């Protein structure tokens, strides 16, 4: 029997991309998260939200109203900043700047870490020592579609 619920952790770049492009896989993911779907749970980290706010304030101030609107409607868990000890468990697996993202995703029990960052996260795909799968937003949309087909 297939798992009835998929939990995804969204990286900052997925959320930002979804805010600025209304015709993209990241936007579709954000739109789906505005509804309580039986198939999907999602999370992002406090670390990610801080990064999103810095990026929007610095580079995309016109996206701020869209960000506030989505934040009021999104149905996802916000994972607190990981402790230094928790970061040590995965140090060396990824660049230190992305370590809080990976650890937050692991700590919340995500099945998938959804990211557009192939440079830093691409090397983690398929690794057995990481207890979740790394996928792009487009790959995640395909995973959701397959899960919805199984529910029929």
N, CA, C and O atoms as a GROMACS GRO file, in nm:
protein
  608
    1UNK      N    1   0.084  -0.119   0.000
    1UNK     CA    2   0.000   0.000   0.000
    1UNK      C    3   0.088   0.124   0.000
    1UNK      O    4   0.185   0.130   0.075
    2UNK      N    5   0.056   0.222  -0.081
    2UNK     CA    6   0.134   0.345  -0.093
    2UNK      C    7   0.113   0.432   0.031
    2UNK      O    8   0.007   0.430   0.094
    3UNK      N    9   0.216   0.508   0.065
    3UNK     CA   10   0.206   0.602   0.175
    3UNK      C   11   0.100   0.705   0.140
    3UNK      O   12   0.100   0.758   0.028
    4UNK      N   13   0.011   0.735   0.232
    4UNK     CA   14  -0.102   0.822   0.200
    4UNK      C   15  -0.066   0.971   0.208
    4UNK      O   16  -0.140   1.054   0.156
    5UNK      N   17   0.044   1.005   0.272
    5UNK     CA   18   0.080   1.145   0.286
    5UNK      C   19   0.228   1.165   0.256
    5UNK      O   20   0.312   1.085   0.297
    6UNK      N   21   0.258   1.272   0.184
    6UNK     CA   22   0.394   1.307   0.148
    6UNK      C   23   0.429   1.435   0.221
    6UNK      O   24   0.352   1.531   0.219
    7UNK      N   25   0.545   1.436   0.286
    7UNK     CA   26   0.588   1.558   0.354
    7UNK      C   27   0.709   1.615   0.281
    7UNK      O   28   0.809   1.546   0.261
    8UNK      N   29   0.696   1.740   0.240
    8UNK     CA   30   0.802   1.807   0.167
    8UNK      C   31   0.854   1.927   0.246
    8UNK      O   32   0.777   2.000   0.308
    9UNK      N   33   0.983   1.945   0.242
    9UNK     CA   34   1.047   2.062   0.300
    9UNK      C   35   1.087   2.151   0.183
    9UNK      O   36   1.160   2.108   0.094
   10UNK      N   37   1.040   2.275   0.183
   10UNK     CA   38   1.068   2.368   0.073
   10UNK      C   39   1.187   2.456   0.105
   10UNK      O   40   1.190   2.525   0.207
   11UNK      N   41   1.285   2.453   0.016
   11UNK     CA   42   1.400   2.541   0.027
   11UNK      C   43   1.358   2.683  -0.009
   11UNK      O   44   1.257   2.704  -0.075
   12UNK      N   45   1.436   2.778   0.036
   12UNK     CA   46   1.407   2.920   0.012
   12UNK      C   47   1.388   2.951  -0.136
   12UNK      O   48   1.298   3.026  -0.173
   13UNK      N   49   1.474   2.893  -0.219
   13UNK     CA   50   1.468   2.927  -0.362
   13UNK      C   51   1.338   2.882  -0.426
   13UNK      O   52   1.292   2.944  -0.522
   14UNK      N   53   1.277   2.777  -0.374
   14UNK     CA   54   1.149   2.731  -0.427
   14UNK      C   55   1.040   2.832  -0.393
   14UNK      O   56   0.957   2.866  -0.478
   15UNK      N   57   1.040   2.879  -0.270
   15UNK     CA   58   0.939   2.976  -0.228
   15UNK      C   59   0.957   3.108  -0.303
   15UNK      O   60   0.860   3.165  -0.352
   16UNK      N   61   1.080   3.156  -0.313
   16UNK     CA   62   1.105   3.281  -0.385
   16UNK      C   63   1.064   3.266  -0.532
   16UNK      O   64   0.999   3.355  -0.587
   17UNK      N   65   1.102   3.157  -0.595
   17UNK     CA   66   1.064   3.135  -0.736
   17UNK      C   67   0.913   3.133  -0.752
   17UNK      O   68   0.860   3.187  -0.849
   18UNK      N   69   0.844   3.071  -0.658
   18UNK     CA   70   0.699   3.066  -0.664
   18UNK      C   71   0.635   3.202  -0.648
   18UNK      O   72   0.527   3.227  -0.702
   19UNK      N   73   0.700   3.291  -0.575
   19UNK     CA   74   0.647   3.425  -0.554
   19UNK      C   75   0.661   3.512  -0.679
   19UNK      O   76   0.575   3.596  -0.707
   20UNK      N   77   0.769   3.492  -0.753
   20UNK     CA   78   0.796   3.583  -0.864
   20UNK      C   79   0.751   3.531  -1.000
   20UNK      O   80   0.747   3.606  -1.096
   21UNK      N   81   0.718   3.403  -1.008
   21UNK     CA   82   0.672   3.348  -1.136
   21UNK      C   83   0.541   3.273  -1.116
   21UNK      O   84   0.536   3.172  -1.046
   22UNK      N   85   0.435   3.323  -1.179
   22UNK     CA   86   0.304   3.259  -1.159
   22UNK      C   87   0.281   3.142  -1.254
   22UNK      O   88   0.174   3.081  -1.251
   23UNK      N   89   0.378   3.110  -1.338
   23UNK     CA   90   0.365   2.997  -1.431
   23UNK      C   91   0.484   2.903  -1.414
   23UNK      O   92   0.562   2.882  -1.508
   24UNK      N   93   0.498   2.848  -1.296
   24UNK     CA   94   0.613   2.763  -1.267
   24UNK      C   95   0.573   2.653  -1.170
   24UNK      O   96   0.472   2.662  -1.101
   25UNK      N   97   0.655   2.550  -1.165
   25UNK     CA   98   0.632   2.442  -1.069
   25UNK      C   99   0.635   2.495  -0.925
   25UNK      O  100   0.550   2.455  -0.845
   26UNK      N  101   0.730   2.584  -0.889
   26UNK     CA  102   0.725   2.638  -0.752
   26UNK      C  103   0.594   2.709  -0.720
   26UNK      O  104   0.543   2.695  -0.608
   27UNK      N  105   0.537   2.785  -0.815
   27UNK     CA  106   0.409   2.853  -0.788
   27UNK      C  107   0.299   2.750  -0.770
   27UNK      O  108   0.213   2.767  -0.683
   28UNK      N  109   0.299   2.645  -0.851
   28UNK     CA  110   0.198   2.541  -0.837
   28UNK      C  111   0.206   2.478  -0.698
   28UNK      O  112   0.104   2.453  -0.635
   29UNK      N  113   0.327   2.452  -0.651
   29UNK     CA  114   0.345   2.395  -0.517
   29UNK      C  115   0.289   2.491  -0.411
   29UNK      O  116   0.217   2.448  -0.322
   30UNK      N  117   0.322   2.620  -0.422
   30UNK     CA  118   0.268   2.717  -0.326
   30UNK      C  119   0.116   2.722  -0.331
   30UNK      O  120   0.050   2.727  -0.227
   31UNK      N  121   0.061   2.722  -0.452
   31UNK     CA  122  -0.085   2.726  -0.465
   31UNK      C  123  -0.149   2.603  -0.402
   31UNK      O  124  -0.252   2.614  -0.335
   32UNK      N  125  -0.090   2.486  -0.422
   32UNK     CA  126  -0.144   2.364  -0.362
   32UNK      C  127  -0.138   2.369  -0.210
   32UNK      O  128  -0.226   2.318  -0.141
   33UNK      N  129  -0.032   2.432  -0.158
   33UNK     CA  130  -0.017   2.441  -0.012
   33UNK      C  131  -0.115   2.539   0.053
   33UNK      O  132  -0.126   2.543   0.176
   34UNK      N  133  -0.184   2.615  -0.026
   34UNK     CA  134  -0.286   2.705   0.029
   34UNK      C  135  -0.415   2.630   0.060
   34UNK      O  136  -0.509   2.687   0.116
   35UNK      N  137  -0.420   2.504   0.024
   35UNK     CA  138  -0.537   2.419   0.047
   35UNK      C  139  -0.496   2.303   0.136
   35UNK      O  140  -0.378   2.266   0.141
   36UNK      N  141  -0.589   2.247   0.205
   36UNK     CA  142  -0.559   2.133   0.290
   36UNK      C  143  -0.581   2.005   0.212
   36UNK      O  144  -0.688   1.943   0.218
   37UNK      N  145  -0.480   1.966   0.138
   37UNK     CA  146  -0.488   1.844   0.057
   37UNK      C  147  -0.457   1.722   0.144
   37UNK      O  148  -0.368   1.729   0.229
   38UNK      N  149  -0.527   1.612   0.125
   38UNK     CA  150  -0.502   1.495   0.207
   38UNK      C  151  -0.368   1.429   0.178
   38UNK      O  152  -0.318   1.351   0.259
   39UNK      N  153  -0.309   1.459   0.064
   39UNK     CA  154  -0.187   1.393   0.022
   39UNK      C  155  -0.060   1.461   0.072
   39UNK      O  156   0.044   1.396   0.082
   40UNK      N  157  -0.067   1.588   0.102
   40UNK     CA  158   0.054   1.667   0.116
   40UNK      C  159   0.064   1.743   0.246
   40UNK      O  160  -0.030   1.810   0.289
   41UNK      N  161   0.182   1.732   0.307
   41UNK     CA  162   0.221   1.815   0.420
   41UNK      C  163   0.348   1.886   0.377
   41UNK      O  164   0.424   1.833   0.297
   42UNK      N  165   0.370   2.004   0.427
   42UNK     CA  166   0.491   2.076   0.390
   42UNK      C  167   0.548   2.151   0.509
   42UNK      O  168   0.479   2.179   0.607
   43UNK      N  169   0.675   2.183   0.495
   43UNK     CA  170   0.746   2.258   0.598
   43UNK      C  171   0.851   2.344   0.530
   43UNK      O  172   0.890   2.320   0.416
   44UNK      N  173   0.895   2.443   0.602
   44UNK     CA  174   1.015   2.518   0.568
   44UNK      C  175   1.076   2.557   0.701
   44UNK      O  176   1.015   2.542   0.806
   45UNK      N  177   1.198   2.607   0.695
   45UNK     CA  178   1.267   2.639   0.819
   45UNK      C  179   1.265   2.786   0.854
   45UNK      O  180   1.250   2.871   0.766
   46UNK      N  181   1.281   2.816   0.980
   46UNK     CA  182   1.297   2.953   1.024
   46UNK      C  183   1.417   3.014   0.952
   46UNK      O  184   1.414   3.131   0.913
   47UNK      N  185   1.522   2.935   0.936
   47UNK     CA  186   1.642   2.977   0.862
   47UNK      C  187   1.604   3.020   0.720
   47UNK      O  188   1.651   3.122   0.671
   48UNK      N  189   1.518   2.941   0.655
   48UNK     CA  190   1.474   2.972   0.518
   48UNK      C  191   1.392   3.100   0.514
   48UNK      O  192   1.411   3.183   0.425
   49UNK      N  193   1.302   3.117   0.610
   49UNK     CA  194   1.218   3.237   0.612
   49UNK      C  195   1.303   3.363   0.630
   49UNK      O  196   1.275   3.466   0.569
   50UNK      N  197   1.404   3.354   0.713
   50UNK     CA  198   1.493   3.468   0.731
   50UNK      C  199   1.568   3.499   0.602
   50UNK      O  200   1.585   3.615   0.566
   51UNK      N  201   1.611   3.395   0.532
   51UNK     CA  202   1.680   3.413   0.404
   51UNK      C  203   1.585   3.474   0.300
   51UNK      O  204   1.625   3.561   0.223
   52UNK      N  205   1.462   3.428   0.297
   52UNK     CA  206   1.362   3.482   0.203
   52UNK      C  207   1.339   3.631   0.230
   52UNK      O  208   1.338   3.712   0.137
   53UNK      N  209   1.319   3.666   0.355
   53UNK     CA  210   1.296   3.807   0.390
   53UNK      C  211   1.415   3.894   0.350
   53UNK      O  212   1.396   4.002   0.295
   54UNK      N  213   1.538   3.847   0.377
   54UNK     CA  214   1.657   3.924   0.338
   54UNK      C  215   1.662   3.943   0.186
   54UNK      O  216   1.689   4.053   0.137
   55UNK      N  217   1.637   3.835   0.112
   55UNK     CA  218   1.643   3.840  -0.034
   55UNK      C  219   1.537   3.934  -0.090
   55UNK      O  220   1.566   4.015  -0.178
   56UNK      N  221   1.416   3.922  -0.039
   56UNK     CA  222   1.308   4.009  -0.088
   56UNK      C  223   1.340   4.155  -0.057
   56UNK      O  224   1.326   4.240  -0.144
   57UNK      N  225   1.380   4.183   0.065
   57UNK     CA  226   1.410   4.322   0.102
   57UNK      C  227   1.524   4.380   0.020
   57UNK      O  228   1.523   4.498  -0.016
   58UNK      N  229   1.623   4.297  -0.011
   58UNK     CA  230   1.742   4.344  -0.082
   58UNK      C  231   1.723   4.350  -0.234
   58UNK      O  232   1.765   4.446  -0.299
   59UNK      N  233   1.659   4.246  -0.290
   59UNK     CA  234   1.656   4.232  -0.436
   59UNK      C  235   1.517   4.241  -0.500
   59UNK      O  236   1.506   4.276  -0.617
   60UNK      N  237   1.412   4.209  -0.424
   60UNK     CA  238   1.278   4.196  -0.483
   60UNK      C  239   1.171   4.266  -0.400
   60UNK      O  240   1.071   4.203  -0.364
   61UNK      N  241   1.189   4.392  -0.367
   61UNK     CA  242   1.091   4.457  -0.278
   61UNK      C  243   0.948   4.454  -0.332
   61UNK      O  244   0.853   4.458  -0.253
   62UNK      N  245   0.931   4.449  -0.463
   62UNK     CA  246   0.794   4.444  -0.517
   62UNK      C  247   0.727   4.310  -0.491
   62UNK      O  248   0.604   4.299  -0.502
   63UNK      N  249   0.804   4.208  -0.455
   63UNK     CA  250   0.747   4.076  -0.426
   63UNK      C  251   0.699   4.066  -0.281
   63UNK      O  252   0.635   3.967  -0.245
   64UNK      N  253   0.729   4.166  -0.198
   64UNK     CA  254   0.692   4.157  -0.057
   64UNK      C  255   0.542   4.141  -0.034
   64UNK      O  256   0.504   4.058   0.049
   65UNK      N  257   0.454   4.215  -0.102
   65UNK     CA  258   0.310   4.194  -0.081
   65UNK      C  259   0.265   4.051  -0.118
   65UNK      O  260   0.179   3.994  -0.052
   66UNK      N  261   0.323   3.995  -0.223
   66UNK     CA  262   0.289   3.858  -0.262
   66UNK      C  263   0.336   3.761  -0.154
   66UNK      O  264   0.265   3.667  -0.120
   67UNK      N  265   0.456   3.784  -0.100
   67UNK     CA  266   0.509   3.701   0.009
   67UNK      C  267   0.417   3.706   0.131
   67UNK      O  268   0.383   3.601   0.186
   68UNK      N  269   0.377   3.825   0.173
   68UNK     CA  270   0.289   3.838   0.291
   68UNK      C  271   0.156   3.768   0.266
   68UNK      O  272   0.103   3.702   0.355
   69UNK      N  273   0.102   3.782   0.145
   69UNK     CA  274  -0.024   3.718   0.111
   69UNK      C  275  -0.011   3.566   0.120
   69UNK      O  276  -0.094   3.500   0.183
   70UNK      N  277   0.092   3.512   0.059
   70UNK     CA  278   0.109   3.367   0.064
   70UNK      C  279   0.136   3.318   0.206
   70UNK      O  280   0.083   3.215   0.246
   71UNK      N  281   0.216   3.391   0.281
   71UNK     CA  282   0.246   3.346   0.418
   71UNK      C  283   0.120   3.339   0.503
   71UNK      O  284   0.112   3.258   0.596
   72UNK      N  285   0.021   3.422   0.473
   72UNK     CA  286  -0.103   3.418   0.550
   72UNK      C  287  -0.190   3.299   0.512
   72UNK      O  288  -0.278   3.258   0.588
   73UNK      N  289  -0.166   3.242   0.394
   73UNK     CA  290  -0.252   3.134   0.344
   73UNK      C  291  -0.184   2.997   0.339
   73UNK      O  292  -0.252   2.894   0.332
   74UNK      N  293  -0.053   2.993   0.342
   74UNK     CA  294   0.018   2.866   0.329
   74UNK      C  295  -0.004   2.778   0.451
   74UNK      O  296  -0.004   2.824   0.565
   75UNK      N  297  -0.023   2.651   0.423
   75UNK     CA  298  -0.044   2.554   0.530
   75UNK      C  299   0.084   2.472   0.543
   75UNK      O  300   0.095   2.363   0.486
   76UNK      N  301   0.182   2.526   0.619
   76UNK     CA  302   0.301   2.447   0.642
   76UNK      C  303   0.364   2.474   0.778
   76UNK      O  304   0.342   2.577   0.841
   77UNK      N  305   0.442   2.376   0.818
   77UNK     CA  306   0.512   2.380   0.944
   77UNK      C  307   0.637   2.466   0.928
   77UNK      O  308   0.704   2.461   0.826
   78UNK      N  309   0.666   2.545   1.031
   78UNK     CA  310   0.790   2.623   1.033
   78UNK      C  311   0.883   2.557   1.134
   78UNK      O  312   0.853   2.552   1.253
   79UNK      N  313   0.995   2.506   1.085
   79UNK     CA  314   1.090   2.432   1.167
   79UNK      C  315   1.186   2.531   1.233
   79UNK      O  316   1.246   2.614   1.164
   80UNK      N  317   1.202   2.524   1.366
   80UNK     CA  318   1.295   2.615   1.434
   80UNK      C  319   1.438   2.594   1.386
   80UNK      O  320   1.472   2.492   1.326
   81UNK      N  321   1.522   2.694   1.413
   81UNK     CA  322   1.664   2.682   1.378
   81UNK      C  323   1.724   2.560   1.448
   81UNK      O  324   1.701   2.540   1.567
   82UNK      N  325   1.800   2.479   1.374
   82UNK     CA  326   1.862   2.362   1.437
   82UNK      C  327   1.973   2.403   1.534
   82UNK      O  328   2.035   2.508   1.519
   83UNK      N  329   1.996   2.318   1.632
   83UNK     CA  330   2.104   2.344   1.728
   83UNK      C  331   2.240   2.319   1.662
   83UNK      O  332   2.249   2.252   1.559
   84UNK      N  333   2.343   2.373   1.722
   84UNK     CA  334   2.479   2.349   1.670
   84UNK      C  335   2.513   2.200   1.672
   84UNK      O  336   2.579   2.150   1.581
   85UNK      N  337   2.468   2.130   1.774
   85UNK     CA  338   2.495   1.987   1.784
   85UNK      C  339   2.429   1.911   1.669
   85UNK      O  340   2.488   1.820   1.612
   86UNK      N  341   2.306   1.949   1.636
   86UNK     CA  342   2.236   1.882   1.526
   86UNK      C  343   2.306   1.908   1.393
   86UNK      O  344   2.312   1.820   1.307
   87UNK      N  345   2.360   2.028   1.376
   87UNK     CA  346   2.432   2.060   1.253
   87UNK      C  347   2.556   1.972   1.237
   87UNK      O  348   2.591   1.933   1.126
   88UNK      N  349   2.621   1.940   1.348
   88UNK     CA  350   2.744   1.860   1.343
   88UNK      C  351   2.721   1.721   1.283
   88UNK      O  352   2.811   1.665   1.220
   89UNK      N  353   2.603   1.666   1.302
   89UNK     CA  354   2.573   1.532   1.249
   89UNK      C  355   2.585   1.526   1.097
   89UNK      O  356   2.611   1.419   1.042
   90UNK      N  357   2.565   1.640   1.029
   90UNK     CA  358   2.567   1.641   0.882
   90UNK      C  359   2.677   1.731   0.824
   90UNK      O  360   2.682   1.752   0.704
   91UNK      N  361   2.765   1.783   0.912
   91UNK     CA  362   2.872   1.869   0.863
   91UNK      C  363   2.958   1.791   0.764
   91UNK      O  364   2.995   1.677   0.788
   92UNK      N  365   2.988   1.855   0.654
   92UNK     CA  366   3.068   1.791   0.550
   92UNK      C  367   2.985   1.733   0.437
   92UNK      O  368   3.036   1.708   0.328
   93UNK      N  369   2.856   1.710   0.462
   93UNK     CA  370   2.769   1.655   0.359
   93UNK      C  371   2.734   1.762   0.256
   93UNK      O  372   2.702   1.732   0.141
   94UNK      N  373   2.739   1.889   0.300
   94UNK     CA  374   2.695   2.001   0.217
   94UNK      C  375   2.766   2.126   0.268
   94UNK      O  376   2.821   2.126   0.378
   95UNK      N  377   2.764   2.232   0.190
   95UNK     CA  378   2.825   2.358   0.232
   95UNK      C  379   2.762   2.405   0.363
   95UNK      O  380   2.642   2.388   0.386
   96UNK      N  381   2.844   2.464   0.449
   96UNK     CA  382   2.796   2.509   0.580
   96UNK      C  383   2.677   2.604   0.571
   96UNK      O  384   2.591   2.603   0.659
   97UNK      N  385   2.671   2.687   0.467
   97UNK     CA  386   2.560   2.782   0.455
   97UNK      C  387   2.427   2.712   0.430
   97UNK      O  388   2.321   2.767   0.461
   98UNK      N  389   2.430   2.591   0.374
   98UNK     CA  390   2.308   2.515   0.347
   98UNK      C  391   2.280   2.407   0.451
   98UNK      O  392   2.178   2.338   0.445
   99UNK      N  393   2.371   2.393   0.545
   99UNK     CA  394   2.355   2.290   0.649
   99UNK      C  395   2.227   2.307   0.730
   99UNK      O  396   2.161   2.206   0.757
  100UNK      N  397   2.188   2.429   0.770
  100UNK     CA  398   2.062   2.443   0.844
  100UNK      C  399   1.940   2.400   0.763
  100UNK      O  400   1.841   2.354   0.820
  101UNK      N  401   1.946   2.416   0.632
  101UNK     CA  402   1.834   2.374   0.547
  101UNK      C  403   1.821   2.222   0.552
  101UNK      O  404   1.712   2.169   0.576
  102UNK      N  405   1.930   2.152   0.528
  102UNK     CA  406   1.929   2.006   0.530
  102UNK      C  407   1.886   1.952   0.666
  102UNK      O  408   1.800   1.864   0.674
  103UNK      N  409   1.943   2.005   0.772
  103UNK     CA  410   1.913   1.956   0.907
  103UNK      C  411   1.767   1.986   0.944
  103UNK      O  412   1.702   1.902   1.006
  104UNK      N  413   1.716   2.102   0.908
  104UNK     CA  414   1.576   2.134   0.936
  104UNK      C  415   1.484   2.035   0.864
  104UNK      O  416   1.384   1.990   0.921
  105UNK      N  417   1.518   2.003   0.739
  105UNK     CA  418   1.436   1.908   0.662
  105UNK      C  419   1.438   1.770   0.727
  105UNK      O  420   1.335   1.704   0.736
  106UNK      N  421   1.555   1.728   0.772
  106UNK     CA  422   1.566   1.597   0.839
  106UNK      C  423   1.489   1.599   0.971
  106UNK      O  424   1.415   1.505   1.000
  107UNK      N  425   1.506   1.705   1.049
  107UNK     CA  426   1.444   1.711   1.182
  107UNK      C  427   1.291   1.710   1.176
  107UNK      O  428   1.227   1.658   1.267
  108UNK      N  429   1.233   1.764   1.071
  108UNK     CA  430   1.086   1.767   1.065
  108UNK      C  431   1.029   1.640   1.005
  108UNK      O  432   0.907   1.626   0.994
  109UNK      N  433   1.116   1.547   0.966
  109UNK     CA  434   1.068   1.420   0.914
  109UNK      C  435   1.020   1.427   0.770
  109UNK      O  436   0.934   1.350   0.729
  110UNK      N  437   1.077   1.519   0.692
  110UNK     CA  438   1.036   1.533   0.552
  110UNK      C  439   1.077   1.410   0.472
  110UNK      O  440   1.181   1.349   0.496
  111UNK      N  441   0.992   1.375   0.377
  111UNK     CA  442   1.025   1.269   0.281
  111UNK      C  443   1.110   1.326   0.168
  111UNK      O  444   1.194   1.257   0.111
  112UNK      N  445   1.086   1.456   0.136
  112UNK     CA  446   1.154   1.522   0.025
  112UNK      C  447   1.202   1.660   0.067
  112UNK      O  448   1.133   1.732   0.140
  113UNK      N  449   1.321   1.695   0.021
  113UNK     CA  450   1.368   1.831   0.029
  113UNK      C  451   1.358   1.884  -0.112
  113UNK      O  452   1.429   1.839  -0.202
  114UNK      N  453   1.269   1.980  -0.133
  114UNK     CA  454   1.243   2.035  -0.265
  114UNK      C  455   1.327   2.161  -0.282
  114UNK      O  456   1.310   2.258  -0.208
  115UNK      N  457   1.418   2.157  -0.378
  115UNK     CA  458   1.512   2.268  -0.399
  115UNK      C  459   1.545   2.284  -0.546
  115UNK      O  460   1.545   2.188  -0.622
  116UNK      N  461   1.572   2.406  -0.584
  116UNK     CA  462   1.620   2.434  -0.718
  116UNK      C  463   1.772   2.448  -0.721
  116UNK      O  464   1.830   2.478  -0.825
  117UNK      N  465   1.836   2.427  -0.607
  117UNK     CA  466   1.981   2.444  -0.593
  117UNK      C  467   2.054   2.315  -0.628
  117UNK      O  468   2.088   2.235  -0.540
  118UNK      N  469   2.078   2.296  -0.757
  118UNK     CA  470   2.149   2.176  -0.803
  118UNK      C  471   2.295   2.177  -0.761
  118UNK      O  472   2.353   2.072  -0.735
  119UNK      N  473   2.354   2.295  -0.756
  119UNK     CA  474   2.496   2.306  -0.724
  119UNK      C  475   2.527   2.250  -0.584
  119UNK      O  476   2.618   2.170  -0.568
  120UNK      N  477   2.450   2.293  -0.485
  120UNK     CA  478   2.479   2.251  -0.348
  120UNK      C  479   2.409   2.124  -0.306
  120UNK      O  480   2.465   2.045  -0.229
  121UNK      N  481   2.287   2.102  -0.354
  121UNK     CA  482   2.212   1.985  -0.309
  121UNK      C  483   2.216   1.868  -0.407
  121UNK      O  484   2.184   1.755  -0.370
  122UNK      N  485   2.256   1.893  -0.530
  122UNK     CA  486   2.258   1.787  -0.632
  122UNK      C  487   2.342   1.667  -0.593
  122UNK      O  488   2.307   1.554  -0.627
  123UNK      N  489   2.450   1.690  -0.523
  123UNK     CA  490   2.538   1.580  -0.480
  123UNK      C  491   2.477   1.491  -0.374
  123UNK      O  492   2.530   1.384  -0.346
  124UNK      N  493   2.366   1.534  -0.314
  124UNK     CA  494   2.301   1.453  -0.211
  124UNK      C  495   2.198   1.357  -0.268
  124UNK      O  496   2.151   1.266  -0.199
  125UNK      N  497   2.162   1.377  -0.396
  125UNK     CA  498   2.060   1.290  -0.457
  125UNK      C  499   2.105   1.145  -0.453
  125UNK      O  500   2.216   1.112  -0.493
  126UNK      N  501   2.016   1.061  -0.406
  126UNK     CA  502   2.043   0.918  -0.403
  126UNK      C  503   2.132   0.869  -0.290
  126UNK      O  504   2.158   0.749  -0.281
  127UNK      N  505   2.179   0.957  -0.205
  127UNK     CA  506   2.264   0.913  -0.094
  127UNK      C  507   2.181   0.841   0.011
  127UNK      O  508   2.074   0.889   0.051
  128UNK      N  509   2.229   0.728   0.055
  128UNK     CA  510   2.157   0.646   0.153
  128UNK      C  511   2.174   0.696   0.296
  128UNK      O  512   2.095   0.660   0.384
  129UNK      N  513   2.275   0.780   0.321
  129UNK     CA  514   2.297   0.831   0.457
  129UNK      C  515   2.214   0.956   0.487
  129UNK      O  516   2.220   1.009   0.598
  130UNK      N  517   2.138   1.002   0.390
  130UNK     CA  518   2.049   1.116   0.408
  130UNK      C  519   1.907   1.059   0.411
  130UNK      O  520   1.864   0.998   0.313
  131UNK      N  521   1.833   1.079   0.521
  131UNK     CA  522   1.702   1.011   0.536
  131UNK      C  523   1.585   1.077   0.463
  131UNK      O  524   1.471   1.069   0.509
  132UNK      N  525   1.612   1.140   0.351
  132UNK     CA  526   1.507   1.198   0.268
  132UNK      C  527   1.560   1.205   0.126
  132UNK      O  528   1.679   1.185   0.101
  133UNK      N  529   1.470   1.233   0.033
  133UNK     CA  530   1.508   1.245  -0.107
  133UNK      C  531   1.517   1.392  -0.145
  133UNK      O  532   1.438   1.475  -0.098
  134UNK      N  533   1.614   1.424  -0.228
  134UNK     CA  534   1.631   1.558  -0.279
  134UNK      C  535   1.566   1.562  -0.417
  134UNK      O  536   1.592   1.475  -0.500
  135UNK      N  537   1.482   1.661  -0.443
  135UNK     CA  538   1.420   1.671  -0.575
  135UNK      C  539   1.398   1.817  -0.613
  135UNK      O  540   1.392   1.906  -0.528
  136UNK      N  541   1.385   1.839  -0.743
  136UNK     CA  542   1.355   1.972  -0.795
  136UNK      C  543   1.205   1.998  -0.781
  136UNK      O  544   1.128   1.905  -0.758
  137UNK      N  545   1.163   2.123  -0.794
  137UNK     CA  546   1.019   2.151  -0.791
  137UNK      C  547   0.942   2.074  -0.898
  137UNK      O  548   0.833   2.023  -0.869
  138UNK      N  549   0.994   2.064  -1.019
  138UNK     CA  550   0.926   1.989  -1.126
  138UNK      C  551   0.914   1.841  -1.091
  138UNK      O  552   0.810   1.780  -1.114
  139UNK      N  553   1.021   1.784  -1.036
  139UNK     CA  554   1.016   1.644  -0.994
  139UNK      C  555   0.912   1.625  -0.884
  139UNK      O  556   0.841   1.525  -0.882
  140UNK      N  557   0.904   1.721  -0.794
  140UNK     CA  558   0.807   1.709  -0.684
  140UNK      C  559   0.664   1.717  -0.735
  140UNK      O  560   0.577   1.644  -0.686
  141UNK      N  561   0.638   1.802  -0.832
  141UNK     CA  562   0.504   1.809  -0.892
  141UNK      C  563   0.468   1.674  -0.953
  141UNK      O  564   0.354   1.629  -0.941
  142UNK      N  565   0.564   1.609  -1.018
  142UNK     CA  566   0.540   1.475  -1.075
  142UNK      C  567   0.510   1.373  -0.965
  142UNK      O  568   0.424   1.287  -0.981
  143UNK      N  569   0.582   1.383  -0.855
  143UNK     CA  570   0.559   1.291  -0.741
  143UNK      C  571   0.418   1.312  -0.686
  143UNK      O  572   0.348   1.215  -0.657
  144UNK      N  573   0.377   1.437  -0.672
  144UNK     CA  574   0.242   1.466  -0.624
  144UNK      C  575   0.137   1.414  -0.721
  144UNK      O  576   0.037   1.355  -0.680
  145UNK      N  577   0.160   1.434  -0.850
  145UNK     CA  578   0.064   1.386  -0.951
  145UNK      C  579   0.050   1.235  -0.942
  145UNK      O  580  -0.061   1.182  -0.950
  146UNK      N  581   0.161   1.165  -0.926
  146UNK     CA  582   0.156   1.019  -0.915
  146UNK      C  583   0.079   0.979  -0.789
  146UNK      O  584   0.000   0.885  -0.791
  147UNK      N  585   0.101   1.050  -0.680
  147UNK     CA  586   0.029   1.022  -0.556
  147UNK      C  587  -0.120   1.046  -0.568
  147UNK      O  588  -0.201   0.970  -0.514
  148UNK      N  589  -0.157   1.151  -0.640
  148UNK     CA  590  -0.300   1.178  -0.661
  148UNK      C  591  -0.364   1.071  -0.747
  148UNK      O  592  -0.478   1.032  -0.724
  149UNK      N  593  -0.290   1.023  -0.847
  149UNK     CA  594  -0.343   0.915  -0.932
  149UNK      C  595  -0.368   0.788  -0.850
  149UNK      O  596  -0.465   0.716  -0.874
  150UNK      N  597  -0.281   0.763  -0.753
  150UNK     CA  598  -0.298   0.644  -0.668
  150UNK      C  599  -0.421   0.655  -0.579
  150UNK      O  600  -0.479   0.554  -0.540
  151UNK      N  601  -0.462   0.776  -0.546
  151UNK     CA  602  -0.579   0.796  -0.460
  151UNK      C  603  -0.710   0.771  -0.532
  151UNK      O  604  -0.813   0.749  -0.469
  152UNK      N  605  -0.707   0.775  -0.665
  152UNK     CA  606  -0.831   0.759  -0.743
  152UNK      C  607  -0.887   0.619  -0.730
  152UNK      O  608  -0.991   0.588  -0.789
   0.00000   0.00000   0.00000
